[in-house]
């Protein structure tokens, strides 16, 4: 589920390690923040936008590809009946 925080926190076992791998909720709970200047913000937002567009296009392609394959399978089954 988009935006879910389920399992987005390091376990107690993980947190006691010398170099724990923390998750996003751990940083939120600790009040951590990243500060960047306006130029870096513009560059970051541009990169995120481009990445989102690529992922959206790839997802759309996969759905279309899946639907075409499903149609071919249905036609094949129909022709063999």
Kinemage of the C-alpha trace (Angstrom):
@kinemage 1
@onewidth
@group {chain A} dominant
@subgroup {mainchain}
@vectorlist {calphas} color= white
{ca unk a 1} P 0.000 0.000 0.000
{ca unk a 2} L 1.383 3.390 -1.038
{ca unk a 3} L 2.429 5.505 1.908
{ca unk a 4} L 2.254 2.668 4.412
{ca unk a 5} L 4.632 2.681 7.365
{ca unk a 6} L 4.171 -1.021 8.063
{ca unk a 7} L 7.570 -2.645 8.615
{ca unk a 8} L 9.335 0.639 7.882
{ca unk a 9} L 11.113 0.669 11.237
{ca unk a 10} L 14.268 -1.220 12.189
{ca unk a 11} L 13.799 -4.094 14.620
{ca unk a 12} L 15.186 -3.918 18.160
{ca unk a 13} L 17.771 -6.509 17.160
{ca unk a 14} L 18.880 -4.310 14.253
{ca unk a 15} L 19.024 -1.107 16.313
{ca unk a 16} L 21.510 -2.504 18.853
{ca unk a 17} L 24.086 -3.328 16.172
{ca unk a 18} L 27.231 -1.209 15.908
{ca unk a 19} L 26.177 -0.100 12.400
{ca unk a 20} L 22.421 -0.642 12.194
{ca unk a 21} L 20.454 -0.373 8.982
{ca unk a 22} L 17.727 2.096 9.822
{ca unk a 23} L 14.507 2.574 7.877
{ca unk a 24} L 12.545 5.703 7.029
{ca unk a 25} L 10.319 5.686 10.149
{ca unk a 26} L 13.453 5.536 12.333
{ca unk a 27} L 14.646 8.802 10.815
{ca unk a 28} L 11.212 10.402 11.240
{ca unk a 29} L 11.065 9.311 14.889
{ca unk a 30} L 14.557 10.725 15.509
{ca unk a 31} L 13.615 14.072 13.930
{ca unk a 32} L 16.237 13.695 11.211
{ca unk a 33} L 16.088 16.042 8.252
{ca unk a 34} L 18.066 16.765 5.118
{ca unk a 35} L 18.721 20.380 4.271
{ca unk a 36} L 19.685 21.341 0.720
{ca unk a 37} L 19.997 24.651 -1.066
{ca unk a 38} L 17.539 25.803 -3.747
{ca unk a 39} L 19.714 24.673 -6.702
{ca unk a 40} L 20.119 21.181 -5.269
{ca unk a 41} L 16.379 21.081 -4.542
{ca unk a 42} L 15.578 21.931 -8.166
{ca unk a 43} L 18.000 19.269 -9.394
{ca unk a 44} L 16.592 16.662 -6.979
{ca unk a 45} L 13.002 17.424 -7.959
{ca unk a 46} L 13.940 17.212 -11.644
{ca unk a 47} L 15.563 13.814 -11.091
{ca unk a 48} L 12.572 12.534 -9.101
{ca unk a 49} L 10.157 13.773 -11.762
{ca unk a 50} L 12.134 12.086 -14.556
{ca unk a 51} L 12.371 8.847 -12.555
{ca unk a 52} L 8.633 8.897 -11.884
{ca unk a 53} L 7.873 9.452 -15.568
{ca unk a 54} L 10.123 6.552 -16.601
{ca unk a 55} L 8.496 4.244 -14.050
{ca unk a 56} L 5.005 5.327 -15.142
{ca unk a 57} L 5.839 4.685 -18.791
{ca unk a 58} L 7.403 1.307 -17.964
{ca unk a 59} L 4.346 0.316 -15.920
{ca unk a 60} L 2.010 1.382 -18.743
{ca unk a 61} L 4.085 -0.637 -21.217
{ca unk a 62} L 3.944 -3.711 -18.974
{ca unk a 63} L 0.155 -3.434 -18.631
{ca unk a 64} L -0.255 -3.116 -22.403
{ca unk a 65} L 2.163 -6.006 -22.963
{ca unk a 66} L 0.269 -8.147 -20.424
{ca unk a 67} L -3.085 -7.345 -22.050
{ca unk a 68} L -1.765 -8.250 -25.520
{ca unk a 69} L -0.418 -11.555 -24.227
{ca unk a 70} L -3.686 -12.269 -22.444
{ca unk a 71} L -5.600 -11.567 -25.658
{ca unk a 72} L -3.324 -13.935 -27.593
{ca unk a 73} L -3.828 -16.666 -24.990
{ca unk a 74} L -7.605 -16.196 -25.088
{ca unk a 75} L -7.616 -16.319 -28.895
{ca unk a 76} L -5.475 -19.448 -28.836
{ca unk a 77} L -7.808 -21.171 -26.379
{ca unk a 78} L -10.874 -20.066 -28.326
{ca unk a 79} L -9.440 -21.404 -31.610
{ca unk a 80} L -8.707 -24.800 -30.028
{ca unk a 81} L -12.204 -25.281 -28.616
